[in-house]
Amino acid sequence: MRIAPWPSIYVPPLELKMPTLRLSTSAGERDFGADETLMYVCGITPYDSTHLGHAATYLTFDLINRYISCSGGQTLFVENITDIDEPLLQRATRDQVDWKDLALGQVQLFQSDMSALHILPPAHFVPATSAMNLVDQAITRMKINGFVYEVENDLYFDCSKFLDKLPISLDEALAIFAERGGDPTRSGKKHPLDPVLWIANRDNEPGWESSHGFGRPGWHVECCVISLHYLLGPDYLNVKGRSTLIDIQGGGSDLIFPHHFMSGAQAQAMTGIEFAKAYVHTGMVGLDGEKMSKSKGNLVFVSKLISEGVDPMIIRYALLQSKYSEDRMWSDSVLDSAYEAVNRIRLNLSKSEVSPAAPLLAALSNALSNDLDTPAALLAINQWCEASEENPSVDEAGIVARALDSLMGLAL
């Protein structure tokens, strides 16, 4: 799939001494300083529009990207597109459209939504369908290393050596695996949790030629090889001298298992090295007290909100009101409070005299460095507004506006 470039987004320069970014991860607290940070974030399966759960996830990693950049570091950020998978094929069949056309249209809408929300583009935005040679090579290496076996022409990954690292109980894992594309009851598998690596072609399904036969890859291996190839380079199978292969593996908390667990296991099966220094996961977004899901039909789409006239910066602010790692609820009142807050900030930024910028900038960097504490950052902005309304004294609204844009992605 050929996709248009993701539009670049200007980030104003920021002259500010900032604390080291510390994130709470699956492996405990981790610091990310001035060295280059290799960050991979799992992208969309493009069969439906960008909903608020997507937006909250990509906003989180945008904040990480911005913070490291503003503090003088560098981030090499890669994101995939799962443009070949069961949900996409099923939706295309249901709607009687070509799966490639469906995927391309949804990717274009996703990019438009992300640009509207001021999400910085990844260095590489990679469709899985463009990585088939990489998948072929990866499966070959795992086969050489003894991690691959066959069941009726399909190839499976033997995950038994990694099960002591399961993030949840075995019973929970089996239940979730069945819900999220796994096939724990298939006869012939060595272990119920073993995921498929290569699916032999079925009638009317798309497929690719490979040294493993004509077919298509499983979900986890796609992300695994895209992340390693684009973050470490084409010789990643022979990488040496690293304690972990990449720094940050990111996505929603619904990816903890099986996706991130299996992707990490397969990377280690190929290289002998742990996959990620840190797994960073975002909470889920619900609606009016209920879980938001496709099955419930209660998804709130970014594009629909924008088409109804909602300012994307208000959507962004609304999502910043909650801590990224916690589940949160969306409602009209959340949007209303963001509308009032953004209008208040804009009113103060339009003044010739405001409260000094330095205390606010220090408070913002301190809050964000502390595990992206966006509620604390927004509280500091609110306090600055109050001080600007009660005791304006300096012409520094421009400094504040640039800082909000650079650090928070709030282009107001």
N, C-alpha and C positions, 0 to 999 in steps of 0.2 A: 504494500500500500504506500503510495507516494503522498506525503502530507506537506502542506504549506509550512513555511517557517513560523514558529511561535513568535509573535511580535516582541521585540525588546522593550523593556520598561526602564525609564530613567530613574536612577537613585541619586539624590543630591549628596554631595560629599559632606561628611560630618567630622568636624574636628573635636574629638572628645576622647579622653582616656577612659577606657571601659574595662570593667572586671572581666575575668575569664568566664565564658559561658559554662554553666554547670547544669547538666540534665539528669533527671531521675530516669533510669533505664531498667530494663529487665535484669541487668547485671549489677544494679546499684547505681550510685552517683558517678558520673563521668564528666571530666573536664574536656573542653574543646577550645584550644588556644590558637596561636598564630600559625601553626603548621597547616598545610593543606588538609582539608577534611574531605574524605571520599564518602559521598552520601547517595544512597540509592533509595528511591521511593517508588512503591508499587503503583502503577497507573491504572487507568480505568479499563474495564471490558466494555467496549463502545457499542452497547445495544440500547442505551437509554440516556436521557439527558443528565447533566450534572446536577445532583441534588445537594442539599445543605450538608449532608454527611461527607460527601466528596470535598466540598468547599472548606469545611472545618479541618479536614486532614491536610489538604494542600496549603492552606493558610499557615498551619503549624510549621511545616517544613520551610515555608517561605520566611517565617520569622527567624528560624535557625540560619538560613542562608543569609538573610540581611544582617543579623547580628554579627556573624563571623566576618562578613565583608566589612561592616562598619568599624569593627575593632581591629582591622588591619590584617586579617587572615584571608584565606582563600578557600572556597568550596568548589569541588568538582561534583556537580549534581547531575545525576542520570535518572530518567524516568522512562518506564516502558509503556506500551499499549498492548493489552492482551487482545489482539484483533483476530485470534482464532481460538475459540473455546465453545463448550456446549451452550452456554446461555445465549451467545451471539447467534450461533447456528439455529437454535430453537426459535429465537425471536424472528430471524429472517424467514424461516419456514412459516411461522404463524402469520406474518404480515405479507407473505408472498413477494418478498423483495430479495435482490441479490445481497448476500451477506457482506460483500465488499463495499457495495454502495451504502448499506446501513452503517457499517463501521466508519467509513470515511465521513459521512454526514455527521455522525455523533462526535467524532474527533474534532471536526471543525467547530461544532457548537461548544465543545469542552474548551478549546483554545480561546474562543470568544469570551466565554464565561470567566476563564482564568485571567485573561487580559483585563477584563472589566474590573475584576477584584484586585488588580495590581499584584498578581502572583508572578514573581520573576521566572522567566523560562529556564528549563534545564539546559545544560550544555549539550545533552543528547536526549532526544525524545524518540524512542525506538520502538517501532512496531515489531511484535513477535514474528510476523511473517517475513521480516527482513533478516531474521537471525537463524534460519534453518540450517545453514552450514555450521554455525556455532553450536547449535544443539546436536547435530550429527557428531561433531568432534568431541563434545562433552560426554555423550553417551558412550562413545568408543573408549574414552579414557576411564570412565566408571566401569565399563565391561572389563578392561584390562586389569583394573584394580580389584575385581571380584565382587562388584556390587550390583550386577545386572543379571536377571534371569528372564526366561520366556514363559508366557502362558498363552497358548493358542495364537501365536504370532505377535502378540503384544509384549512389549518389554517393560519389566518392573524393576524398581529400585529396592534393594534389600536394605531396610532401615534398621535392622536388628541391633547393629553395633551402636546406635545412637539413642535407643529407647530409654537409657538411663538418664537422658537429659530432657525427657518429656516435661513440658511446662505445666501439665495438668495430669490428673490420674488417667490410668489406662482406660477405665470405663468411660470417662468423659471424652477422651480422645476418640474412642470407637464411635461414640454417638455423633460427635461433631464431624468426624471424617465422613460418615455416611451422609450427613446433611450438606456437606460442602464439596460434593463432587467425587468423593472416594467410593470404593467398592469393597468394603471389608468382608463381605460374604462370598466373594468370587472364589470358586473352586480352583485349586492349583497354586494359589499364592502361598508363599512361605510364611508370611505374617499378615493378619488382617489389615494392618496399617500401611503396608507397602504401597507406595503410589506408582501410578503408571508413568513411564518415561516416554514411550513411543507407542502410538495407537495405530495398528494396522488398518489400512483403508477400509471403510464401510461404504456400501452403495450410496451414491449421491452426496458423499461428503468431500470437501476439498482435501487434497493431499499433496505431498511433496516427495520427490525421489530422495533417497538417502541410502547410506550403506547398511541401514537396518530395514530396508524395504520401503515400499510406497505407503505413506501415512502422514501422521501429524503428531506433534509433541504433546506431552502432558503439560499441565499448568506450571508446576513448580520449576521444572528445568528451564523453561523459557526465561523466567526472571533471573534465575541463578546465572545463566551464561551471559545475558545482557549486562547485568551488573558487573561481572568480572571483566568481560572484554572491554567495556567502555570506561571503566574506572581504572583498570590496571594495565590495559593494553593487550594486544593480540597474543603475547607470550605468557598470559596469566597462568597457564597450566604448569609453567616452570618457575613460578615466582619463588624467591628465596628471601630470607631475612626479615619476614614480617610476622608479628605475633598474631595478628588477625589480617584477613584479606582486605576488608573495607572498614570504615569507621562507623557509619550509621546506616542501618537498615530500617526504613520507616514505612508506616502505613497505619490503617485503622486497627483497633484492638481485635476486630473480627479476623485478622490475618495472623494472629499469634500462632494458632494451630488450625489447620495443618500447614498453611502456606509458608510462613517464615521458618517454622521448624524444619520442614522438608527442604526448602531452598538452602538453608544453612547446612543441613546434613549432606546434601548433594555436592555443595561447594567443597566441603571438607573431604568427601569421598574422592573428589578429583585431585585435590592439592595436598591433602594432609594437614591443612592449616584451618583453624577456626575461621568462620565466615566473617562475623561482625564484632567490632568492639562494643557496640551498643545497639540494641533493638529499642526503638522509640515508637510508642503506640498512642494513637489518639482515641479519645472516648467516642461513644456513639451519640448521635443526635436523634432525639425523639420529638414527637409533635403532640402538644396538648395532653401530656400525661401518658401517651402510648408510644411504643416502639415504632420508629419510622422504617417502613420496609416496602419493597415492591409488592409482596404478597398482600399486604393490607391496603395497598393503593393510596397511602397517605404521604407519599414523598412530596417534599417542597422543592421545586426546581429553581435554580438560580436564574435561568433564562426567563422563566415565567414571572418571577418577581421583577426583573429588570423591565420586561415588556409591559408590566403594569405600572411602571413609572418609579419604582423604588431605586434610589441612588445606590450604586454598587458600594460606595464607601459606607453607607449606612448598614448594608448587609455585612460588610467586613467588620465594622465596629460591633455590630450585634454579636458576631461569632467570637470576638475578642473578649466579651464580657464574662466568659466562662473559662476555667482552667482547661487547657488542651487535653489533659490526660483523663479528665472526668467526663462521665456521661452527662448530657445536659438536655433540657427540653426547649424546643422552639415554640413560640406562640406569638400572637399579635402583640402582646404586651412587651415581649422582648424587642420586637422591631420598633414599637412605639418609643420605648425608653432610649433606644439607639438613635432614633430620629431626633429626639429632644436634645440628647447629648451632643450629637454632631452639629446641630444648628447652634448650640451654645458655643462650641469651640470655634466654629466659623465666625460667629459674631465677634468673639474676642480677638481672633486673628486679623479681623478687618480694622482694628483700632490702631491709632498711631502710637498709643502708649499702653503698655501691659506690665504685668509682673515680670521680674527678671527671669531670663531663660535658664541660667546655669543650674539653679536648684532643681528645676523640672527635668533637665537633661540628665542630671546625676540620678534622680529618682527613677527615671525611665530605664537607664542602663542597669541600675541595681536590680530593679524588678525583673527585667527580661533575662538578666544573667542568672537569676535564681529560678531555674527550671521554667523559663518563659511564663512568669507570673503576670499574665496580662490583666487580671482584675486589679492587681496592685498598680500596674502602669496606668490603667484608666482612672483609678482613684487619684493618682498624682496629677493627671491632666485636669480632672475635675477641681482639685484644690488650686491648681494654677489659674483656672478660669475664675474661681471665687476670689482669689487674690487680685487678679487683673480687674475685676469688677469693683472691688472695694478700695484698692490702693494702687492704681496704675502709676508707673514711675519711669519706664524706659521704653525706647523704640526697638524692641527685640521680637516683635511678632514674627518677622521673617525667619529668625533663627529657630523659633519654636515650630513654625510650619515645615521647615526643611527637616527638622529632627523627627517630627511625626511621620513624615513621608519616608525618610530613610530607615528608621528603626521599626516603625509599626505598619508601614505600607499604607498609611492614611493620607492620601493626597487631597488635602482640604483647602 
